């Protein structure tokens, strides 16, 4: 998803220092910045409200408009995090997103790293979707979808993205739920250009809930998504120079561990076997052969076959028998 936003012409080239803790998905030692320090409103007028502490933001969707904000700077690699509470009750058609993109700068070959939260009808849970695009490779969606082990409407939960030159890790409450590694077979489709960080809420009635079967019902508006504990910890890049070599050299990214810990990996595997409901790597209807970067995990494959045998190759859709006279 791409929203238009014109970058300012004057930026300071600022370098932040990464800390090793980033690779482990914790932001306990990272600064939580105020909204005005790191962000600016993207759209939505008074549907964006900044709280008195300056560090919490409400985005709302109503009949008039959704809303969103964007980081003031472009970043090349880093750790990006927010605590988020989603709207409750009937939320079909509503999408809340926390993502990185450079679509405003690279219209035909943009990069993107997404957390998307897909609303649902009353009594059904929110679903979470992650996605990765690199160098305009929108023809191959790299989506994964999951259920959560908690109700994201009851309280705040932390959602984080770690992006390095070799891999991307998505975290929920400091538990890694997906690791996307750069491989030679991918060619140039790993996100590699500076990106801004976005947060939005919008009407996605056409596709978000059961392929558009259930739409936003504004009788339940406004839909309010609450953001706090905003962490922007990465290498800021001048939008004109977009210098990656200077940035990487200054940051000493090689010193950051490139893998999750053994304990984290066990938690990630457990999460995926319990809560993953879709992965493009296993979608046999969509792809005759998995895209080249996919590494097939037999346990994940069996889990998804049991969940949806038609999509993931465990069986066929059964049709009712026709009765002839």
Backbone bond lengths (Angstrom), bond angles and torsions (degrees), N, CA, C in turn:
res aa  C-N    CA-C-N  psi(-1)  N-CA   C-N-CA  omega(-1)  CA-C   N-CA-C  phi
1 X - - - 1.438 - - 1.505 107.95 -
2 X 1.341 118.20 139.01 1.456 121.90 -177.60 1.517 108.73 -134.46
3 X 1.325 117.30 128.18 1.451 122.42 174.73 1.518 107.74 -113.11
4 X 1.342 116.76 140.18 1.458 119.60 -178.09 1.510 110.83 -73.30
5 X 1.323 114.69 136.38 1.449 120.41 177.15 1.513 108.23 -156.30
6 X 1.310 117.54 122.91 1.451 121.67 -176.65 1.517 110.06 -87.15
7 X 1.353 116.47 121.46 1.458 121.21 179.32 1.519 110.27 -74.06
8 X 1.308 116.66 146.96 1.449 121.02 176.50 1.505 111.14 -67.62
9 X 1.328 117.21 164.33 1.452 120.43 -174.98 1.519 112.34 -90.15
10 X 1.299 116.83 -17.03 1.457 118.71 -174.50 1.517 110.63 -118.85
11 X 1.333 117.42 119.48 1.452 123.28 178.92 1.512 108.83 -132.74
12 X 1.292 115.41 146.90 1.450 120.24 170.66 1.509 107.99 -91.96
13 X 1.319 116.69 139.84 1.451 120.61 176.61 1.512 107.35 -84.44
14 X 1.322 115.69 106.75 1.458 121.38 -174.32 1.510 108.60 -117.52
15 X 1.325 116.82 139.48 1.455 121.05 178.41 1.505 109.48 -118.54
16 X 1.326 115.92 132.16 1.448 122.46 175.53 1.505 108.15 -107.54
17 X 1.312 116.49 157.66 1.453 120.54 -179.13 1.513 109.54 -100.02
18 X 1.321 116.25 124.02 1.452 120.75 175.17 1.518 109.22 -70.92
19 X 1.315 115.66 153.38 1.451 120.71 172.72 1.513 107.90 -122.50
20 X 1.312 116.01 151.45 1.447 121.06 -174.22 1.514 112.17 -59.21
21 X 1.339 116.75 -29.35 1.456 119.80 -176.99 1.518 112.66 -59.97
22 X 1.348 117.25 -21.02 1.458 120.05 -179.06 1.514 112.12 -56.44
23 X 1.316 116.50 -42.93 1.449 119.21 -174.35 1.519 112.38 -67.55
24 X 1.308 116.33 -12.07 1.449 119.19 179.95 1.515 112.53 -101.92
25 X 1.344 116.93 5.38 1.447 120.14 168.99 1.506 115.28 80.81
26 X 1.323 118.65 17.36 1.454 120.26 178.77 1.521 108.94 -111.23
27 X 1.324 117.18 141.07 1.459 118.61 175.69 1.516 110.53 -116.21
28 X 1.331 117.08 23.27 1.458 119.95 -177.57 1.516 113.43 -58.75
29 X 1.340 117.45 -31.05 1.460 121.22 -179.56 1.518 112.67 -101.65
30 X 1.300 117.28 7.75 1.457 120.93 -177.60 1.521 110.30 -100.53
31 X 1.321 116.63 144.62 1.467 119.26 -177.10 1.518 112.95 -71.65
32 X 1.329 115.72 135.73 1.458 122.09 171.50 1.518 106.63 -92.53
33 X 1.323 116.37 120.81 1.460 119.50 -173.48 1.520 110.67 -99.08
34 X 1.313 114.98 158.74 1.458 119.59 175.08 1.519 109.32 -76.68
35 X 1.318 115.44 161.94 1.459 119.91 -179.02 1.525 110.71 -59.47
36 X 1.319 116.98 -46.92 1.461 120.31 -176.12 1.520 113.12 -66.23
37 X 1.335 117.05 -24.55 1.462 120.35 178.27 1.525 112.31 -70.29
38 X 1.329 116.33 -35.67 1.458 117.67 -170.43 1.501 116.82 -122.84
39 X 1.345 117.89 -12.61 1.459 119.60 -169.65 1.530 111.56 -133.14
40 X 1.321 114.03 166.46 1.451 121.79 171.56 1.521 108.51 -143.14
41 X 1.326 117.15 155.82 1.463 120.21 -178.61 1.524 109.88 -67.82
42 X 1.312 115.45 138.88 1.461 121.81 179.88 1.521 110.79 -95.78
43 X 1.332 117.02 -50.46 1.456 122.39 176.86 1.519 108.15 -163.30
44 X 1.329 116.07 168.20 1.456 120.36 173.27 1.513 116.42 110.80
45 X 1.333 118.57 -3.13 1.466 121.43 177.28 1.530 111.64 49.86
46 X 1.339 117.75 -123.40 1.463 119.97 -175.88 1.525 112.94 -81.63
47 X 1.331 117.83 9.73 1.466 120.37 171.90 1.529 111.61 -81.53
48 X 1.305 117.10 -1.78 1.460 121.95 170.09 1.520 108.10 -110.32
49 X 1.330 116.62 123.13 1.459 121.91 -178.92 1.524 109.37 -125.12
50 X 1.325 116.54 125.80 1.466 122.30 176.49 1.521 107.96 -95.90
51 X 1.327 116.87 129.34 1.461 120.70 -179.60 1.521 111.90 -73.39
52 X 1.309 115.38 168.22 1.458 120.68 -175.72 1.514 113.33 -59.43
53 X 1.347 116.76 -33.89 1.464 119.16 -179.53 1.522 112.47 -70.91
54 X 1.324 116.94 -11.67 1.456 121.42 179.26 1.509 114.11 76.86
55 X 1.331 117.43 -1.51 1.466 120.77 -174.82 1.525 113.06 -115.80
56 X 1.314 116.80 -3.30 1.464 121.47 178.77 1.523 108.92 -120.35
57 X 1.331 115.50 140.78 1.459 121.37 -174.69 1.526 109.27 -135.14
58 X 1.327 116.04 135.84 1.460 121.25 172.83 1.525 108.87 -106.83
59 X 1.332 116.10 129.96 1.457 122.25 171.84 1.519 107.64 -112.04
60 X 1.309 116.85 134.01 1.463 119.32 -178.58 1.516 111.50 -128.61
61 X 1.331 114.17 155.29 1.455 123.81 176.23 1.511 107.98 -122.52
62 X 1.335 116.24 128.62 1.452 121.03 173.82 1.522 109.09 -139.13
63 X 1.336 116.82 -168.72 1.461 119.90 -176.14 1.525 112.68 -61.25
64 X 1.317 116.20 -25.78 1.470 120.18 -175.45 1.523 112.35 -81.80
65 X 1.342 116.32 -45.21 1.455 119.04 -171.41 1.521 110.97 -169.59
66 X 1.307 115.15 162.29 1.455 121.36 165.45 1.518 108.25 -89.53
67 X 1.321 117.28 -155.11 1.461 120.27 179.27 1.524 109.47 -163.97
68 X 1.322 114.60 165.46 1.457 118.42 -179.69 1.509 112.00 -172.91
69 X 1.350 114.58 165.87 1.458 120.47 173.51 1.518 109.65 -137.51
70 X 1.335 115.91 165.59 1.459 122.09 -175.22 1.518 108.80 -142.71
71 X 1.313 116.69 149.58 1.467 120.57 178.12 1.528 110.23 -66.17
72 X 1.312 115.42 148.41 1.452 120.01 178.62 1.527 112.16 -72.11
73 X 1.326 116.66 -25.38 1.459 121.40 -176.47 1.519 111.68 -114.05
74 X 1.317 114.58 160.65 1.450 123.03 167.33 1.525 108.80 -89.86
75 X 1.324 116.28 147.82 1.463 120.93 -178.84 1.519 110.23 -129.21
76 X 1.321 115.16 143.41 1.447 121.11 170.04 1.520 107.47 -118.21
77 X 1.319 116.05 100.08 1.465 124.80 -179.05 1.532 110.76 74.86
78 X 1.320 115.17 153.58 1.454 119.55 179.21 1.516 112.35 149.79
79 X 1.324 114.09 -168.84 1.463 122.76 -179.87 1.522 107.61 -123.55
80 X 1.328 116.83 125.52 1.460 122.86 -172.08 1.521 108.22 -131.90
81 X 1.331 116.79 128.81 1.458 118.95 -168.66 1.519 110.89 -149.04
82 X 1.328 114.81 153.36 1.461 121.39 171.95 1.516 109.33 -150.57
83 X 1.318 116.14 152.65 1.457 121.64 165.39 1.525 106.94 -97.29
84 X 1.314 116.00 136.57 1.465 120.44 -169.78 1.514 110.30 -140.58
85 X 1.341 115.03 136.50 1.461 121.14 169.30 1.521 107.51 -119.74
86 X 1.333 115.84 129.00 1.454 121.73 -174.99 1.521 111.52 -92.64
87 X 1.333 117.07 157.01 1.466 120.01 177.30 1.520 111.72 -66.70
88 X 1.329 115.48 150.65 1.465 121.69 -176.08 1.529 110.59 -103.77
89 X 1.341 114.59 -177.56 1.451 124.24 176.97 1.530 110.33 71.06
90 X 1.328 117.73 -144.11 1.461 122.18 -177.54 1.524 108.84 -76.51
91 X 1.348 117.61 114.95 1.472 121.01 -177.06 1.523 111.66 -128.88
92 X 1.317 118.04 18.07 1.467 120.79 179.68 1.522 110.42 -54.11
93 X 1.332 116.35 138.65 1.459 121.93 178.13 1.510 114.80 83.04
94 X 1.336 117.62 -11.26 1.469 121.34 -178.11 1.527 109.16 -87.31
95 X 1.321 116.26 135.76 1.465 121.57 173.63 1.518 109.24 -125.33
96 X 1.323 115.15 128.55 1.460 122.43 170.90 1.519 106.17 -109.60
97 X 1.318 117.41 133.59 1.460 120.36 -176.00 1.526 111.38 -130.65
98 X 1.322 114.85 143.44 1.463 124.28 173.19 1.522 104.55 -132.64
99 X 1.326 116.54 108.78 1.464 118.09 -166.95 1.526 111.86 -155.14
100 X 1.335 114.06 167.37 1.458 122.12 176.52 1.519 108.54 -116.50
101 X 1.329 116.24 143.30 1.460 119.86 -179.03 1.525 109.87 -160.48
102 X 1.333 115.57 157.09 1.465 121.28 170.95 1.525 109.89 -131.17
103 X 1.327 115.90 32.01 1.453 120.93 -177.19 1.506 114.38 -63.39
104 X 1.332 117.52 -23.82 1.465 119.89 178.78 1.519 111.85 -72.96
105 X 1.316 116.17 -24.83 1.465 120.67 -177.63 1.523 111.02 -97.88
106 X 1.330 115.44 -41.17 1.464 120.52 -177.53 1.529 108.14 -116.96
107 X 1.312 116.59 86.12 1.457 120.81 -172.38 1.524 112.57 -67.81
108 X 1.321 118.08 -33.67 1.463 121.04 -175.61 1.525 113.18 -103.73
109 X 1.311 118.49 -12.10 1.462 119.86 -179.70 1.524 110.43 -140.65
110 X 1.334 114.98 50.09 1.451 119.52 -175.69 1.524 112.00 -79.71
111 X 1.322 114.56 161.93 1.463 123.29 173.86 1.525 108.50 -110.87
112 X 1.341 115.57 157.34 1.459 118.90 179.51 1.530 110.14 -160.47
113 X 1.334 115.91 142.27 1.459 123.02 175.14 1.523 106.11 -133.24
114 X 1.331 117.28 117.21 1.468 121.14 -167.65 1.518 114.51 -118.73
115 X 1.337 114.60 136.81 1.455 123.50 152.27 1.525 105.80 -107.39
116 X 1.324 118.23 123.27 1.453 121.69 174.83 1.519 109.05 -125.78
117 X 1.323 116.08 135.92 1.460 122.59 -179.66 1.516 107.40 -113.06
118 X 1.320 116.23 118.93 1.460 122.01 -171.97 1.524 109.77 -104.11
119 X 1.333 115.82 120.17 1.456 121.19 -178.14 1.518 112.16 -69.64
120 X 1.341 115.07 174.60 1.458 119.45 -174.67 1.522 110.48 -150.92
121 X 1.325 115.47 171.84 1.456 120.24 175.83 1.526 109.73 -72.46
122 X 1.318 116.42 164.59 1.459 120.52 -179.17 1.528 110.15 -59.23
123 X 1.328 114.96 135.72 1.455 120.46 -179.84 1.514 114.06 90.18
124 X 1.342 117.92 -10.24 1.458 122.68 177.22 1.534 109.15 -111.55
125 X 1.316 115.16 145.70 1.453 120.37 -173.53 1.528 112.77 -79.53
126 X 1.343 115.34 154.21 1.449 121.19 167.04 1.527 108.63 -59.82
127 X 1.330 116.01 150.02 1.458 121.57 172.66 1.515 108.88 -117.42
128 X 1.303 115.52 150.51 1.455 120.63 -179.51 1.524 108.52 -114.07
129 X 1.317 116.36 136.98 1.460 121.84 -179.08 1.512 109.47 -127.65
130 X 1.339 117.10 136.96 1.458 121.31 171.57 1.519 107.95 -115.72
131 X 1.328 115.47 151.74 1.460 119.79 -178.82 1.522 108.86 -153.94
132 X 1.321 115.24 153.28 1.467 121.85 179.89 1.517 108.15 -138.39
133 X 1.342 116.46 128.27 1.456 122.61 171.28 1.521 108.37 -123.75
134 X 1.327 115.57 142.14 1.454 119.48 175.48 1.503 111.39 -135.09
135 X 1.321 116.16 131.97 1.464 122.32 173.31 1.525 112.28 56.62
136 X 1.337 115.73 38.53 1.454 120.40 175.78 1.505 115.16 76.61
137 X 1.328 117.14 19.51 1.470 121.03 -175.55 1.529 111.46 -82.19
138 X 1.327 116.16 52.82 1.459 120.39 -176.34 1.522 112.53 -75.03
139 X 1.348 117.29 -11.06 1.457 119.99 178.46 1.518 112.50 -70.38
140 X 1.328 116.47 -20.88 1.464 121.19 176.44 1.520 107.65 -116.43
141 X 1.327 116.00 102.91 1.455 118.98 175.96 1.519 109.27 -75.70
142 X 1.297 116.84 133.06 1.469 121.13 -179.51 1.528 109.79 -109.69
143 X 1.329 114.18 48.54 1.455 120.08 -175.08 1.530 112.32 -77.45
144 X 1.306 114.04 146.53 1.451 122.50 162.44 1.521 107.12 -133.25
145 X 1.351 116.84 145.20 1.465 121.25 178.01 1.520 109.65 -128.43
146 X 1.334 114.02 150.99 1.453 119.84 -175.00 1.526 109.97 -146.59
147 X 1.322 114.63 154.69 1.451 121.23 162.00 1.529 107.90 -89.46
148 X 1.299 116.70 166.72 1.460 121.47 178.67 1.523 110.17 -113.91
149 X 1.307 115.85 158.24 1.468 120.85 -179.20 1.527 112.00 -91.31
150 X 1.326 116.57 9.80 1.459 122.73 179.49 1.520 108.48 -146.02
151 X 1.318 115.92 168.16 1.460 121.22 175.42 1.524 107.95 -90.44
152 X 1.331 118.94 111.35 1.465 121.08 -176.07 1.524 113.83 -71.73
153 X 1.334 116.94 -2.08 1.462 121.14 177.55 1.531 111.78 -91.72
154 X 1.333 116.99 -20.76 1.458 120.41 -173.87 1.520 112.98 -75.45
155 X 1.326 116.03 -34.93 1.459 119.27 -174.28 1.517 109.20 -155.58
156 X 1.335 115.52 175.37 1.457 120.77 177.44 1.522 110.07 -78.70
157 X 1.338 115.01 140.95 1.457 121.86 173.03 1.527 108.46 -135.08
158 X 1.315 114.75 151.75 1.458 120.70 -173.35 1.522 111.16 -93.33
159 X 1.332 116.05 133.08 1.460 123.26 177.44 1.529 107.49 -126.39
160 X 1.333 116.12 127.44 1.461 120.03 -170.98 1.515 111.34 -137.10
161 X 1.334 114.44 151.13 1.461 122.65 176.43 1.520 108.65 -126.02
162 X 1.324 116.62 125.45 1.461 121.97 169.34 1.516 107.49 -106.78
163 X 1.321 116.35 125.64 1.465 121.44 -178.12 1.514 108.85 -128.28
164 X 1.330 116.81 116.83 1.458 121.66 174.77 1.522 108.07 -122.50
165 X 1.319 116.95 -176.46 1.460 119.65 179.98 1.520 112.33 -76.80
166 X 1.337 117.46 -7.08 1.464 119.58 -177.80 1.520 114.12 -117.78
167 X 1.327 118.07 -21.93 1.455 118.58 179.63 1.520 111.34 -161.28
168 X 1.351 113.62 166.68 1.462 123.38 177.18 1.519 106.65 -127.71
169 X 1.334 116.72 133.07 1.455 120.56 176.86 1.521 108.95 -125.47
170 X 1.326 116.00 131.60 1.455 122.77 174.25 1.529 108.07 -100.80
171 X 1.324 116.45 134.29 1.463 122.25 -179.58 1.522 110.64 -122.43
172 X 1.322 116.24 144.39 1.462 122.72 166.87 1.524 106.89 -124.21
173 X 1.322 116.35 120.00 1.471 121.45 -176.46 1.522 111.33 49.58
174 X 1.341 115.42 45.17 1.468 124.13 177.26 1.524 114.16 67.70
175 X 1.330 117.54 7.79 1.464 121.14 173.69 1.525 107.82 -98.67
176 X 1.335 118.24 121.47 1.469 118.83 177.96 1.521 109.82 -67.85
177 X 1.318 116.64 130.54 1.464 120.23 179.48 1.521 111.68 -110.52
178 X 1.339 116.06 -16.55 1.467 119.10 179.34 1.521 109.44 -157.26
179 X 1.326 115.06 135.27 1.457 121.74 174.02 1.523 107.89 -120.88
180 X 1.317 116.00 122.80 1.465 122.07 -178.85 1.524 107.85 -114.65
181 X 1.330 116.60 107.29 1.458 121.26 -174.31 1.528 111.51 -95.48
182 X 1.312 114.44 143.98 1.461 120.12 173.72 1.524 109.21 -76.03
183 X 1.319 116.48 131.17 1.454 121.12 179.23 1.526 109.82 -127.58
184 X 1.322 115.99 158.33 1.459 120.96 177.91 1.524 110.13 -62.78
185 X 1.329 116.32 -36.24 1.460 120.71 -176.72 1.531 113.23 -65.01
186 X 1.331 116.69 -21.44 1.461 120.46 -179.97 1.524 111.84 -72.26
187 X 1.319 116.90 -20.80 1.455 118.93 -174.82 1.518 110.33 67.17
188 X 1.330 117.03 -129.10 1.463 120.54 -175.62 1.507 114.54 -99.89
189 X 1.334 118.42 23.61 1.461 119.34 -174.45 1.528 113.28 -100.48
190 X 1.311 118.44 15.88 1.464 121.02 170.93 1.524 107.65 -88.15
191 X 1.348 118.80 133.73 1.471 120.56 -179.70 1.529 111.51 -54.64
192 X 1.319 116.26 120.59 1.465 119.73 -171.76 1.515 113.89 -139.34
193 X 1.330 117.53 2.24 1.458 120.78 -179.97 1.523 110.10 -110.05
194 X 1.325 118.47 153.14 1.469 120.62 -178.76 1.526 111.94 -55.66
195 X 1.336 115.19 142.14 1.462 120.98 -177.96 1.519 111.18 -133.52
196 X 1.318 115.80 157.74 1.459 123.29 170.42 1.521 108.59 -96.54
197 X 1.336 115.73 159.68 1.461 121.22 175.70 1.524 108.77 -102.13
198 X 1.328 116.72 135.79 1.454 122.82 -177.29 1.526 110.85 -125.18
199 X 1.327 115.76 153.77 1.458 122.64 166.98 1.523 107.12 -138.96
200 X 1.334 117.46 131.98 1.462 120.79 -175.16 1.521 110.91 -146.45
201 X 1.328 115.48 158.45 1.462 122.52 165.68 1.519 106.22 -133.05
202 X 1.346 116.30 134.93 1.467 118.68 -173.78 1.518 111.21 -157.36
203 X 1.314 115.19 168.17 1.459 124.01 -178.57 1.525 108.65 -89.71
204 X 1.337 115.95 110.98 1.464 121.29 178.47 1.527 109.34 -118.53
205 X 1.324 115.38 43.86 1.463 121.28 -175.93 1.520 112.97 -54.88
206 X 1.320 117.58 -30.53 1.457 120.83 -173.67 1.524 113.69 -67.63
207 X 1.359 117.16 -19.48 1.466 116.92 -175.13 1.530 115.52 -146.42
208 X 1.312 119.23 -18.73 1.467 120.34 -164.17 1.527 114.37 -69.31
209 X 1.308 118.64 -33.87 1.464 121.21 -175.27 1.526 110.31 -122.47
210 X 1.339 114.67 109.38 1.472 121.34 -178.87 1.524 111.65 54.38
211 X 1.340 115.11 44.99 1.458 119.99 176.56 1.504 114.79 64.44
212 X 1.319 117.52 23.38 1.452 121.60 179.03 1.512 114.19 99.04
213 X 1.330 116.61 3.93 1.469 119.82 179.83 1.518 111.20 -64.30
214 X 1.343 116.25 -39.06 1.462 121.05 179.03 1.523 108.55 -112.19
215 X 1.314 116.26 129.30 1.454 122.35 -173.50 1.529 110.88 -111.57
216 X 1.320 115.34 169.19 1.460 120.21 176.26 1.525 109.45 -62.51
217 X 1.310 116.35 132.95 1.454 122.03 175.94 1.528 107.03 -113.20
218 X 1.325 115.99 107.17 1.461 120.18 -173.21 1.523 113.06 -73.86
219 X 1.310 116.88 -0.26 1.458 119.27 170.18 1.524 110.59 -61.54
220 X 1.334 116.20 -26.03 1.469 120.84 -178.37 1.533 112.33 -97.69
221 X 1.325 116.88 3.54 1.468 120.30 179.52 1.536 110.56 -73.89
222 X 1.323 118.21 158.87 1.463 125.55 0.64 1.526 112.42 -78.77
223 X 1.314 114.93 146.15 1.456 121.98 171.64 1.532 107.24 -91.26
224 X 1.306 116.73 124.60 1.464 120.46 -172.76 1.525 110.04 -120.29
225 X 1.335 115.80 124.59 1.463 122.75 173.10 1.519 107.57 -107.54
226 X 1.341 116.50 129.12 1.460 122.06 -175.15 1.532 109.77 -107.64
227 X 1.326 116.07 122.64 1.463 122.82 -179.67 1.528 109.68 -112.25
228 X 1.336 116.34 139.62 1.465 120.86 173.48 1.528 108.57 -151.70
229 X 1.342 117.11 -179.94 1.473 122.91 177.84 1.522 111.24 50.32
230 X 1.314 115.94 53.43 1.463 121.33 -176.57 1.534 110.22 -78.71
231 X 1.328 115.76 123.61 1.467 121.56 179.11 1.520 108.94 -118.98
232 X 1.326 115.52 121.94 1.466 123.01 173.71 1.527 105.99 -121.68
233 X 1.309 117.44 94.21 1.459 119.40 -176.39 1.519 108.89 -126.06
234 X 1.319 115.31 96.99 1.447 119.30 -177.48 1.509 111.30 -162.47
235 X 1.289 115.61 -167.56 1.451 121.83 -178.90 1.519 109.01 -97.49
236 X 1.316 116.96 111.10 1.459 120.14 179.38 1.524 109.35 -78.84
237 X 1.327 113.93 144.03 1.451 120.80 -171.97 1.518 110.10 -127.18
238 X 1.302 116.57 136.78 1.453 120.90 175.14 1.528 108.72 -63.54
239 X 1.337 118.86 127.66 1.466 120.75 -174.40 1.521 113.81 -66.55
240 X 1.318 116.71 -19.86 1.465 119.41 179.63 1.528 110.50 -87.12
241 X 1.339 116.13 -49.25 1.460 119.48 -179.29 1.519 112.31 -73.10
242 X 1.348 116.51 -40.77 1.464 122.67 -177.17 1.521 110.60 47.61
243 X 1.315 115.16 48.62 1.451 121.36 -175.35 1.517 110.72 -80.96
244 X 1.327 116.20 113.14 1.456 120.25 179.35 1.515 112.37 -91.31
245 X 1.334 118.22 -34.58 1.458 120.15 -176.57 1.525 110.61 -66.89
246 X 1.328 116.84 -44.12 1.462 119.59 178.15 1.518 110.62 -63.83
247 X 1.322 114.68 -39.44 1.461 119.70 -178.52 1.528 110.72 -63.42
248 X 1.313 117.39 -51.48 1.455 121.05 -178.17 1.516 112.02 -63.12
249 X 1.318 116.21 -39.95 1.460 118.96 -178.88 1.519 110.91 -65.21
250 X 1.333 115.69 -40.35 1.457 119.42 -179.27 1.516 111.32 -67.87
251 X 1.317 115.81 -36.41 1.451 119.33 -175.57 1.518 113.52 -79.15
252 X 1.324 118.38 -16.32 1.466 121.48 -175.45 1.528 110.60 51.82
253 X 1.331 115.53 53.69 1.458 120.07 -176.79 1.521 112.35 -62.29
254 X 1.351 115.93 -22.38 1.457 118.12 -179.71 1.524 111.87 -62.61
255 X 1.325 117.54 -20.76 1.465 120.23 -177.93 1.524 112.43 -80.20
256 X 1.343 117.80 -10.55 1.459 120.68 -179.48 1.521 109.17 -83.92
257 X 1.324 119.40 128.33 1.475 121.15 177.85 1.526 110.45 -55.13
258 X 1.324 115.91 139.92 1.458 121.62 -174.39 1.519 113.64 -96.28
259 X 1.305 117.54 7.19 1.450 119.23 -175.07 1.518 109.41 -141.57
260 X 1.309 116.01 160.23 1.457 120.88 174.41 1.522 108.65 -80.33
261 X 1.303 116.92 159.66 1.453 120.55 179.59 1.531 110.26 -71.49
262 X 1.319 115.86 165.23 1.464 120.61 179.56 1.525 110.56 -60.45
263 X 1.334 116.37 -42.60 1.466 120.08 179.19 1.514 111.02 -63.85
264 X 1.338 116.23 -42.75 1.459 119.78 179.05 1.527 111.50 -64.34
265 X 1.330 115.67 -38.58 1.462 118.66 -179.30 1.531 110.92 -64.10
266 X 1.322 116.45 -37.82 1.456 120.00 177.22 1.524 110.55 -64.11
267 X 1.329 116.71 -40.62 1.461 120.35 177.98 1.516 110.96 -66.10
268 X 1.326 116.61 -38.96 1.455 120.61 179.71 1.529 110.58 -65.29
269 X 1.311 117.04 -44.95 1.459 120.42 179.04 1.524 111.42 -62.08
270 X 1.334 116.08 -40.38 1.458 120.21 178.57 1.524 110.94 -64.22
271 X 1.318 116.27 -44.42 1.471 120.25 178.41 1.521 110.98 -58.69
272 X 1.313 116.90 -46.84 1.455 120.77 -174.73 1.528 111.78 -66.93
273 X 1.306 117.07 -35.40 1.457 120.21 179.49 1.525 112.79 -74.83
274 X 1.331 116.14 -23.01 1.465 119.83 179.68 1.522 112.64 -95.38
275 X 1.325 117.09 -34.52 1.463 119.55 -164.92 1.522 115.41 -121.83
276 X 1.332 119.82 -13.05 1.461 119.60 -179.62 1.520 109.73 -74.38
277 X 1.325 116.20 130.97 1.463 121.15 -179.05 1.526 112.80 -114.91
278 X 1.343 116.77 -13.27 1.470 119.85 177.97 1.517 109.50 -155.93
279 X 1.325 116.02 140.41 1.464 122.10 169.12 1.511 108.40 -146.41
280 X 1.315 116.16 129.21 1.465 120.91 -178.02 1.526 111.96 -58.35
281 X 1.328 117.76 -28.14 1.461 120.78 -177.23 1.528 112.71 -64.01
282 X 1.337 116.62 -24.49 1.459 121.05 -175.33 1.524 113.05 -107.55
283 X 1.329 116.81 1.83 1.457 121.69 -174.73 1.526 109.95 -78.92
284 X 1.336 116.60 99.58 1.453 121.45 -176.42 1.520 112.99 -82.16
285 X 1.317 116.92 -13.65 1.460 119.98 173.97 1.522 109.87 -78.27
286 X 1.287 115.64 -39.59 1.465 121.43 -176.38 1.528 112.26 -80.39
287 X 1.319 116.93 -40.47 1.467 121.47 -176.84 1.528 109.89 -127.94
288 X 1.324 116.54 126.06 1.462 120.40 176.82 1.527 110.79 -65.52
289 X 1.317 115.41 -34.93 1.461 121.13 174.61 1.519 107.41 -131.89
290 X 1.324 118.38 143.88 1.467 120.32 -179.23 1.531 110.74 -59.69
291 X 1.315 118.54 143.68 1.469 120.87 173.59 1.529 110.53 -52.90
292 X 1.326 117.57 152.74 1.469 121.13 -167.58 1.519 115.36 -61.08
293 X 1.332 118.25 -25.66 1.463 119.19 -178.28 1.516 113.30 -80.32
294 X 1.333 117.41 -9.00 1.463 120.62 -174.46 1.528 111.84 -73.65
295 X 1.317 114.97 135.80 1.460 122.27 171.41 1.520 106.82 -114.50
296 X 1.318 116.87 114.89 1.461 121.28 -173.67 1.526 110.70 -80.23
297 X 1.305 114.80 124.73 1.458 122.13 176.16 1.531 107.35 -101.53
298 X 1.324 118.16 116.47 1.479 119.57 -175.94 1.526 113.45 -56.96
299 X 1.330 117.46 -35.87 1.463 119.98 179.82 1.528 110.46 -66.45
300 X 1.333 116.73 -43.30 1.459 119.96 177.71 1.526 110.35 -64.63
301 X 1.324 116.01 -40.33 1.458 120.47 179.49 1.525 111.32 -59.96
302 X 1.312 116.67 -45.88 1.463 120.23 179.62 1.522 111.82 -66.33
303 X 1.323 115.87 -39.81 1.468 120.02 178.30 1.522 110.64 -58.99
304 X 1.335 117.01 -46.94 1.458 120.20 -177.23 1.528 111.67 -71.94
305 X 1.324 118.02 -33.73 1.469 120.20 175.70 1.520 110.71 -61.02
306 X 1.320 115.74 -40.55 1.465 119.39 178.87 1.522 111.29 -69.21
307 X 1.331 115.77 -34.04 1.459 120.22 -178.70 1.530 111.24 -72.74
308 X 1.337 116.49 -43.92 1.473 121.15 -177.48 1.529 108.42 -146.46
309 X 1.334 117.43 85.96 1.468 120.34 -175.17 1.521 114.53 -64.27
310 X 1.311 118.74 -25.04 1.462 120.45 -179.84 1.528 110.37 -70.88
311 X 1.313 116.79 -50.07 1.466 120.85 -177.35 1.519 111.88 -69.89
312 X 1.327 116.26 -37.26 1.460 119.34 -169.91 1.527 114.26 -108.42
313 X 1.329 116.69 15.95 1.446 119.80 165.02 1.501 117.51 87.19
314 X 1.315 117.62 18.46 1.453 118.60 -178.53 1.509 114.06 -97.88
315 X 1.334 117.45 -2.39 1.461 119.10 -177.66 1.505 110.71 175.00
316 X 1.281 116.80 -171.07 1.456 122.21 -179.17 1.518 110.34 -119.19
317 X 1.314 114.31 154.14 1.463 119.33 174.67 1.528 108.32 -72.73
318 X 1.322 115.98 130.61 1.471 120.84 -177.73 1.539 110.21 -92.88
319 X 1.295 115.31 133.68 1.463 121.28 178.40 1.538 108.93 -106.78
320 X 1.290 115.55 149.06 1.469 119.34 177.40 1.524 110.18 -65.09
321 X 1.302 115.46 140.57 1.474 120.05 179.93 1.527 109.37 -71.25
322 X 1.299 112.68 139.62 1.466 118.12 176.23 1.522 109.39 -87.24
323 X 1.308 115.56 134.91 1.471 120.47 179.21 1.532 109.29 -100.47
324 X 1.311 114.80 121.16 1.469 119.15 -178.49 1.527 109.56 -99.41
325 X 1.313 117.30 145.75 1.469 119.46 179.44 1.517 110.88 -69.79
